[in-house]
């Protein structure tokens, strides 16, 4: 699934995706009921959006059971990587410089970033 990148989700698609991630795996009928309650959607709307997100590779509907093909965390990571790649030519330091230009980091955030660099940095 790493080869296929989902560009973006609109606000409504993101709310729909969150419903699936929170309740998966779930029968498609249950998804219809949840979407009716939480999004005021009718059955055809639920199945249309589900089909589109299945085609994008985010979810799957097999034998009437809906589940994700990638986790919410992996999706967020893909979106973050894509943003840095497209906006800062893949430069994490350039992103960090832009981010911290208007927002000071707390000592806790600095400590956490140092820990992450130590943990994930190449040696």
Residue frames as a rotation matrix with the C-alpha (Angstrom) as fourth column:
UNK 1
0.566 0.824 0.000 0.00
0.824 -0.566 0.000 0.00
0.000 0.000 -1.000 0.00
UNK 2
0.076 -0.593 -0.802 2.98
0.449 -0.697 0.558 2.33
-0.890 -0.402 0.214 0.33
UNK 3
-0.751 -0.408 0.518 3.04
0.623 -0.180 0.761 2.86
-0.218 0.895 0.389 -3.46
UNK 4
-0.126 0.816 0.564 -0.45
0.715 -0.319 0.621 4.33
0.687 0.482 -0.544 -3.61
UNK 5
-0.899 -0.197 -0.390 -0.77
0.413 -0.676 -0.610 7.78
-0.143 -0.710 0.689 -2.11
UNK 6
0.195 0.976 0.095 -4.12
0.975 -0.203 0.086 9.34
0.103 0.076 -0.992 -1.33
UNK 7
-0.356 -0.413 0.838 -3.80
0.472 -0.854 -0.221 13.00
0.807 0.317 0.499 -2.15
UNK 8
-0.922 0.123 0.367 -6.26
-0.361 -0.613 -0.702 14.49
0.139 -0.780 0.610 0.33
UNK 9
-0.444 0.868 -0.223 -9.58
0.869 0.477 0.130 13.94
0.219 -0.136 -0.966 1.98
UNK 10
-0.316 0.461 0.829 -12.22
-0.106 -0.886 0.452 16.60
0.943 0.055 0.329 2.17
UNK 11
-0.661 0.068 0.747 -13.75
-0.732 -0.277 -0.622 17.46
0.165 -0.958 0.233 5.53
UNK 12
0.393 0.897 0.200 -16.74
-0.913 0.407 -0.032 15.15
-0.110 -0.170 0.979 5.06
UNK 13
0.547 -0.283 -0.787 -14.59
-0.228 0.855 -0.466 12.30
0.805 0.435 0.403 3.71
UNK 14
-0.572 -0.812 0.120 -12.30
-0.291 0.064 -0.954 12.70
0.767 -0.581 -0.273 6.72
UNK 15
-0.314 0.554 0.771 -15.25
-0.936 -0.045 -0.348 12.45
-0.158 -0.831 0.533 9.12
UNK 16
0.727 0.573 -0.379 -16.45
-0.658 0.739 -0.145 9.36
0.197 0.354 0.914 7.25
UNK 17
0.122 -0.787 -0.605 -12.97
-0.152 0.588 -0.795 7.81
0.981 0.189 -0.048 7.40
UNK 18
-0.676 -0.364 0.641 -12.82
-0.640 -0.142 -0.755 8.47
0.366 -0.921 -0.137 11.15
UNK 19
0.308 0.856 0.415 -16.08
-0.938 0.347 -0.020 6.59
-0.161 -0.383 0.910 11.62
UNK 20
0.766 -0.065 -0.639 -14.59
-0.242 0.892 -0.382 3.56
0.595 0.447 0.668 9.89
UNK 21
-0.262 -0.959 -0.109 -11.27
-0.175 0.158 -0.972 3.76
0.949 -0.236 -0.209 11.75
UNK 22
-0.497 0.101 0.862 -13.08
-0.855 -0.230 -0.466 4.03
0.151 -0.968 0.201 15.09
UNK 23
0.267 0.786 0.557 -15.37
-0.823 0.487 -0.293 1.06
-0.502 -0.380 0.777 14.49
UNK 24
0.314 -0.124 -0.941 -13.53
-0.798 0.502 -0.333 -1.27
0.514 0.856 0.058 12.12
UNK 25
-0.971 0.241 0.002 -14.00
0.057 0.222 0.973 -3.94
0.234 0.945 -0.229 11.12
UNK 26
-0.534 0.846 -0.014 -17.71
-0.265 -0.183 -0.947 -3.31
-0.803 -0.501 0.322 10.79
UNK 27
-0.298 0.530 0.794 -20.55
0.827 0.559 -0.063 -4.68
-0.477 0.638 -0.605 8.71
UNK 28
-0.884 -0.069 0.463 -21.53
0.363 -0.726 0.584 -2.32
0.296 0.684 0.667 5.90
UNK 29
0.103 0.991 0.082 -25.08
0.562 -0.126 0.818 -2.14
0.821 -0.038 -0.570 7.29
UNK 30
0.399 -0.057 -0.915 -23.71
0.881 -0.252 0.400 -0.87
-0.254 -0.966 -0.050 10.59
UNK 31
-0.728 -0.680 -0.082 -21.66
0.604 -0.694 0.393 1.73
-0.324 0.236 0.916 8.68
UNK 32
-0.478 0.648 0.593 -24.88
0.410 -0.432 0.803 2.89
0.777 0.627 -0.060 7.00
UNK 33
0.539 0.718 -0.441 -26.55
0.711 -0.107 0.695 3.27
0.452 -0.688 -0.568 10.42
UNK 34
0.009 -0.626 -0.780 -23.56
0.848 -0.409 0.338 5.15
-0.530 -0.664 0.527 11.87
UNK 35
-0.880 -0.367 0.301 -23.43
0.474 -0.688 0.549 7.52
0.006 0.626 0.780 8.90
UNK 36
-0.055 0.933 0.357 -27.16
0.530 -0.276 0.802 8.13
0.846 0.233 -0.479 9.12
UNK 37
0.648 0.307 -0.697 -26.81
0.759 -0.180 0.626 9.02
0.067 -0.934 -0.350 12.80
UNK 38
0.094 -0.745 -0.660 -23.53
0.669 -0.444 0.596 10.97
-0.737 -0.497 0.457 12.69
UNK 39
-0.863 -0.495 -0.100 -23.61
0.232 -0.565 0.792 12.52
-0.448 0.661 0.602 9.20
UNK 40
-0.011 0.965 -0.261 -27.34
-0.286 -0.253 -0.924 12.48
-0.958 0.065 0.279 8.37
UNK 41
-0.683 -0.310 -0.662 -26.56
-0.717 0.111 0.688 10.45
-0.140 0.944 -0.299 5.24
UNK 42
0.611 0.792 0.016 -28.86
-0.730 0.571 -0.375 8.11
-0.306 0.217 0.927 3.34
UNK 43
0.513 -0.357 0.781 -27.69
0.134 0.931 0.338 4.63
-0.848 -0.069 0.526 2.38
UNK 44
0.796 -0.229 0.561 -26.73
0.597 0.143 -0.789 5.54
0.101 0.963 0.251 -1.23
UNK 45
0.750 -0.550 0.369 -24.50
-0.491 -0.835 -0.248 8.39
0.444 0.005 -0.896 -0.05
UNK 46
0.479 -0.567 0.670 -22.67
-0.609 0.335 0.719 6.09
-0.631 -0.753 -0.185 2.35
UNK 47
0.510 -0.263 0.819 -22.05
0.458 0.889 0.000 3.49
-0.728 0.375 0.574 -0.33
UNK 48
0.886 -0.200 0.419 -20.97
0.303 -0.434 -0.848 6.10
0.352 0.878 -0.324 -2.90
UNK 49
0.596 -0.693 0.405 -18.36
-0.773 -0.632 0.054 7.63
0.219 -0.345 -0.913 -0.59
UNK 50
0.434 -0.418 0.798 -17.24
-0.344 0.742 0.575 4.17
-0.833 -0.524 0.178 0.57
UNK 51
0.762 -0.117 0.637 -16.78
0.572 0.583 -0.577 3.06
-0.304 0.804 0.511 -3.05
UNK 52
0.827 -0.457 0.327 -14.70
-0.124 -0.716 -0.687 6.17
0.548 0.528 -0.649 -3.85
UNK 53
0.396 -0.706 0.587 -12.44
-0.914 -0.244 0.324 5.67
-0.086 -0.665 -0.742 -0.84
UNK 54
0.548 -0.198 0.813 -12.10
0.040 0.977 0.210 1.96
-0.835 -0.083 0.543 -1.65
UNK 55
0.869 -0.196 0.454 -11.02
0.475 0.071 -0.877 2.90
0.140 0.978 0.155 -5.18
UNK 56
0.626 -0.661 0.414 -8.42
-0.566 -0.750 -0.341 5.24
0.536 -0.021 -0.844 -3.67
UNK 57
0.012 -0.647 -0.763 -7.07
0.133 0.757 -0.640 2.30
0.991 -0.094 0.095 -1.67
UNK 58
-0.490 -0.188 0.851 -7.95
-0.704 -0.490 -0.514 3.61
0.514 -0.851 0.108 1.78
UNK 59
-0.195 0.529 0.826 -10.65
-0.761 0.450 -0.468 1.07
-0.619 -0.719 0.315 2.69
UNK 60
-0.879 0.044 -0.476 -11.99
-0.305 0.714 0.630 -2.26
0.367 0.699 -0.614 1.53
UNK 61
-0.032 0.921 0.388 -15.45
-0.933 0.111 -0.342 -3.79
-0.358 -0.373 0.856 1.58
UNK 62
-0.711 -0.283 -0.644 -15.12
-0.515 0.833 0.203 -7.55
0.478 0.476 -0.738 1.47
UNK 63
-0.555 0.586 -0.590 -18.16
0.519 0.798 0.305 -9.75
0.650 -0.137 -0.747 1.94
UNK 64
0.426 0.842 0.330 -20.05
0.314 -0.480 0.819 -6.86
0.848 -0.245 -0.469 3.48
UNK 65
0.651 -0.309 -0.694 -17.36
0.701 -0.105 0.705 -6.09
-0.290 -0.945 0.148 6.07
UNK 66
0.769 -0.340 0.541 -15.64
0.054 -0.809 -0.586 -2.70
0.637 0.480 -0.604 5.87
UNK 67
0.652 -0.647 -0.396 -12.07
0.566 0.067 0.821 -2.28
-0.505 -0.760 0.410 7.09
UNK 68
0.723 -0.449 -0.525 -9.08
-0.546 -0.837 -0.034 -0.08
-0.425 0.311 -0.850 6.38
UNK 69
0.826 -0.562 0.032 -6.23
0.427 0.588 -0.687 -0.94
0.367 0.581 0.726 4.08
UNK 70
-0.388 -0.905 0.172 -4.03
0.407 -0.336 -0.849 1.58
0.827 -0.260 0.499 5.88
UNK 71
-0.068 0.310 -0.948 -4.28
0.996 -0.032 -0.082 2.82
-0.056 -0.950 -0.307 9.45
UNK 72
0.905 0.413 0.097 -5.21
0.409 -0.910 0.064 6.36
0.115 -0.018 -0.993 10.39
UNK 73
0.555 -0.773 -0.306 -1.63
-0.025 -0.383 0.923 6.86
-0.831 -0.505 -0.232 11.62
UNK 74
-0.320 -0.680 0.660 -0.14
0.676 0.325 0.662 5.63
-0.664 0.658 0.355 8.34
UNK 75
0.354 0.535 0.767 -2.49
0.903 -0.409 -0.132 7.89
0.243 0.739 -0.628 6.39
UNK 76
0.970 -0.013 -0.243 -1.44
0.089 -0.911 0.404 10.89
-0.226 -0.413 -0.882 8.50
UNK 77
0.127 -0.992 0.013 2.22
0.166 0.034 0.985 9.99
-0.978 -0.123 0.169 7.98
UNK 78
-0.196 -0.139 0.971 1.70
0.955 0.200 0.221 9.80
-0.225 0.970 0.093 4.19
UNK 79
0.720 0.552 0.421 -0.02
0.630 -0.774 -0.064 13.18
0.290 0.311 -0.905 4.19
UNK 80
0.793 -0.486 -0.366 2.77
-0.032 -0.634 0.772 14.74
-0.608 -0.601 -0.519 6.29
UNK 81
-0.169 -0.897 0.408 5.49
0.465 0.292 0.835 13.32
-0.869 0.331 0.368 4.07
UNK 82
0.031 0.284 0.958 3.66
0.997 -0.076 -0.010 14.49
0.070 0.956 -0.286 0.96
UNK 83
0.939 0.342 -0.045 3.24
0.345 -0.928 0.145 18.00
0.007 -0.152 -0.988 2.40
UNK 84
0.432 -0.857 -0.280 6.95
-0.080 -0.345 0.935 18.31
-0.898 -0.382 -0.217 3.24
UNK 85
-0.288 -0.542 0.790 7.91
0.713 0.429 0.554 16.89
-0.639 0.722 0.263 -0.16
UNK 86
0.173 0.466 0.868 5.64
0.953 -0.300 -0.029 19.21
0.247 0.832 -0.496 -2.15
UNK 87
0.941 0.320 0.109 6.02
0.278 -0.916 0.288 22.36
0.192 -0.241 -0.951 -0.06
UNK 88
0.690 -0.722 0.053 9.64
-0.551 -0.476 0.685 22.20
-0.469 -0.501 -0.727 1.13
UNK 89
0.370 -0.520 -0.769 11.27
-0.758 0.310 -0.574 20.03
0.537 0.796 -0.279 -1.56
UNK 90
0.609 -0.028 -0.792 11.42
0.210 0.969 0.127 17.17
0.765 -0.244 0.597 0.94
UNK 91
-0.470 -0.866 0.170 13.52
0.102 -0.244 -0.964 19.15
0.877 -0.436 0.203 3.42
UNK 92
0.360 0.566 -0.742 12.47
0.789 0.239 0.565 18.48
0.497 -0.789 -0.360 7.00
UNK 93
-0.444 -0.552 -0.706 14.81
0.830 -0.549 -0.092 21.22
-0.337 -0.627 0.702 8.30
UNK 94
-0.928 0.158 0.337 13.16
0.056 -0.836 0.546 23.75
0.368 0.526 0.767 5.95
UNK 95
0.046 0.987 -0.151 9.74
0.303 0.130 0.944 22.67
0.952 -0.090 -0.294 7.21
UNK 96
0.184 -0.044 -0.982 10.90
0.976 0.130 0.177 22.92
0.120 -0.991 0.067 10.82
UNK 97
-0.818 -0.541 -0.197 12.37
0.552 -0.834 -0.003 26.38
-0.163 -0.111 0.980 10.23
UNK 98
-0.654 0.649 0.389 9.11
-0.088 -0.576 0.813 27.59
0.751 0.497 0.434 8.71
UNK 99
0.232 0.791 -0.567 7.04
0.530 0.386 0.755 26.02
0.816 -0.475 -0.329 11.48
UNK 100
0.123 -0.258 -0.958 9.08
0.987 -0.073 0.146 27.52
-0.108 -0.963 0.246 14.32
UNK 101
-0.714 -0.386 0.584 9.32
0.515 -0.855 0.064 30.95
0.474 0.346 0.809 12.71
UNK 102
-0.302 0.707 0.640 5.90
-0.415 -0.702 0.579 31.88
0.858 -0.091 0.505 14.17
UNK 103
0.794 0.607 0.017 5.58
-0.316 0.389 0.866 29.43
0.519 -0.693 0.501 17.05
UNK 104
-0.209 -0.857 0.471 7.96
-0.918 0.006 -0.396 28.98
0.336 -0.515 -0.788 19.92
UNK 105
0.094 0.158 -0.983 8.51
0.008 0.987 0.159 25.44
0.996 -0.023 0.092 21.14
UNK 106
0.793 0.155 0.589 7.99
-0.584 -0.079 0.808 24.50
0.172 -0.985 0.028 24.76
UNK 107
-0.246 -0.914 0.322 10.81
-0.962 0.272 0.038 22.75
-0.123 -0.301 -0.946 26.61
UNK 108
0.053 0.361 0.931 8.72
-0.255 0.906 -0.337 19.56
-0.965 -0.220 0.141 26.52
UNK 109
0.947 0.319 -0.037 8.46
-0.095 0.166 -0.982 19.79
-0.307 0.933 0.187 22.73
UNK 110
0.373 -0.894 -0.248 12.20
-0.877 -0.252 -0.408 20.42
0.302 0.370 -0.878 22.39
UNK 111
-0.344 -0.497 0.797 12.96
-0.772 0.632 0.061 17.41
-0.534 -0.594 -0.601 24.60
UNK 112
0.414 0.599 0.686 10.56
-0.052 0.768 -0.638 15.22
-0.909 0.228 0.349 22.63
UNK 113
0.929 -0.119 -0.351 12.09
-0.366 -0.147 -0.919 16.30
0.058 0.982 -0.180 19.32
UNK 114
-0.028 -0.996 0.085 15.60
-0.994 0.019 -0.106 15.56
0.104 -0.087 -0.991 20.62
UNK 115
-0.195 0.032 0.980 14.44
-0.451 0.885 -0.118 12.11
-0.871 -0.465 -0.158 21.76
UNK 116
0.777 0.566 0.274 12.91
0.001 0.434 -0.901 11.43
-0.629 0.700 0.337 18.36
UNK 117
0.654 -0.618 -0.436 16.03
-0.709 -0.300 -0.638 12.56
0.264 0.727 -0.634 16.51
UNK 118
-0.328 -0.796 0.509 18.15
-0.912 0.407 0.048 10.29
-0.245 -0.448 -0.860 18.69
UNK 119
-0.032 0.416 0.909 15.77
-0.225 0.883 -0.412 7.40
-0.974 -0.217 0.065 18.17
UNK 120
0.727 0.522 0.447 15.12
0.297 0.348 -0.889 7.75
-0.619 0.779 0.098 14.43
UNK 121
0.616 -0.543 -0.570 18.27
-0.732 -0.662 -0.161 9.43
-0.290 0.516 -0.806 13.16
UNK 122
0.846 -0.421 -0.328 20.79
0.100 0.729 -0.677 7.58
0.524 0.540 0.658 11.05
UNK 123
0.790 -0.613 -0.028 24.04
0.015 -0.028 1.000 6.70
-0.613 -0.790 -0.013 12.71
